[in-house]
Amino acid sequence: MTDFAADRLLLFGATGDLSRRKLLPSLCALSADGLLPENLAIIGTARSDLDDAGFRDMAREALEEFLPAERRGSMASFLNRLSYQPLDASTLDGFDALAAKVAEAGESESDGGIAIFLSTAPSLFGPTIAGLEHAGLTGDRVRMCLEKPLGTDLASSAQINDAVAAAFPEDRIFRIDHYLGKETVQNLLALRFANILFEPIWNSNVIEHVQITVAETVGLEGRTFYDEAGALRDMVQNHMLQLLALVAMEPPTSFDATAVRDEKVKVLRALRPALANETVTGQYRAGAVNGSAVPGYDEELGSASDTETFTAIKAHVDNWRWKGVPFYLRTGKRLPERVTEILVQFRCVPHSIFEGAHAAGSGGLHPNKLLIGIQPEENITLSLMAKVPGLDEDGVRLREVPLEIAMPDAFAEGQRRIAYERLLLDLIKGDQTLFVRRDEVEAQWEWVDAIRAEWEANALTPKTYTAGSWGPNAAIALTERDGVSWHE
Ligand code: BG6
């Protein structure tokens, strides 16, 4: 942890989509809850020619649209924190004026600190860093936070990381993966490492396979830049591999940035390059989601495209703990429901003493499974076999029953927060535990690049699927040939 709390937050891309939907609402909600430092000033910058008042008006509209009224608190006191400086970040010209605005908003050099949040096109990362250096905004009391996309492959990501590293040491660089800001994702660590129950069985002796699903009902949503990425780079490279790392990592020695990230990166480096036949890609065609007709991807995009909007991958972590345990990953847009969940499927008991017993409801003795719901429902369900009450005149009857913890019920006092609230607060305080280190990002890219190379070498193009279905049939075949069904 770097030891200062920022008294200024400088937001690049302040008028953009992420700022309007997530960053300003998160900051306002934190402010309403009294969680932001009293003196924190927020300086927005972007190309739009606004003044302070214009930016505050834009922010007010965004808050009214994207933050529920009960979380807004006194909007006026939040809006008072905001100021704005227009800037064309592609040239050095405006950076001195920006630095003057930032200086004006803050404490003296030695007391204060600056957190910079870069949510701009990756092509502006280099010029922005150069401008900040030129204007003296890269000193010891400045942190840099980066939002994805950080490149499109290992080489371009390394280039961005090099440019940032030339101005900031790694302990002042904060790379966002907003999934790490989700309460239930952090709860994975508590589940695994604050309980003795799971760790002894959390390995290939007892676990048969793991499934990670991130399903979305939305389509392109006007984000035409998605077409440059596709599901593999947009969702797997970051969020899904972070989930996988949290499930598969060894116990860190403490909950701190170095210990946690050291263990995650070992998992990411142990990922075996996936073969073409261990992956499936798809692109949605017109169909219906939640009862409404929706157009196909090509139609939404306005042109033909080979970008995948769905991918399923059978991944392997090549280490002692996970030898022979497949991790099935799947993510896609325009799927039947919005759900993010992790299923841990345990093995069958080694010998059934209930041979010949009747299974009530469904056939046979079912292996246990642990289902960790991340969104929209936050719940943890362990399915167990139990005896159906009765005198057993026809033999013992067994049935699978759920042992269920609904997190919102268990913690009624808890506030459901936007993932960025936690991350922005950690950025302001300087805690890197929930941010992604360079070596992690690079290990993630390495694995993803190898998959894309496989697709290219095998001339694979996405199969089609109807919007509102669970992806192409090949995704079902991917697991069925191992005798596994996707959890639905
Ligand atoms: C973003 C992706 O990182 O995550 C989007 O770029 C995706 O395509 C989004 O929709 C999903 O986030 P969440 O928090 O809604 O699951």
Boltz pocket constraint, residues with backbone or C-beta under 6 A from the ligand:
constraints:
  - pocket:
      binder: B
      contacts: [[A, 216], [A, 234], [A, 235], [A, 340]]
      max_distance: 6.0
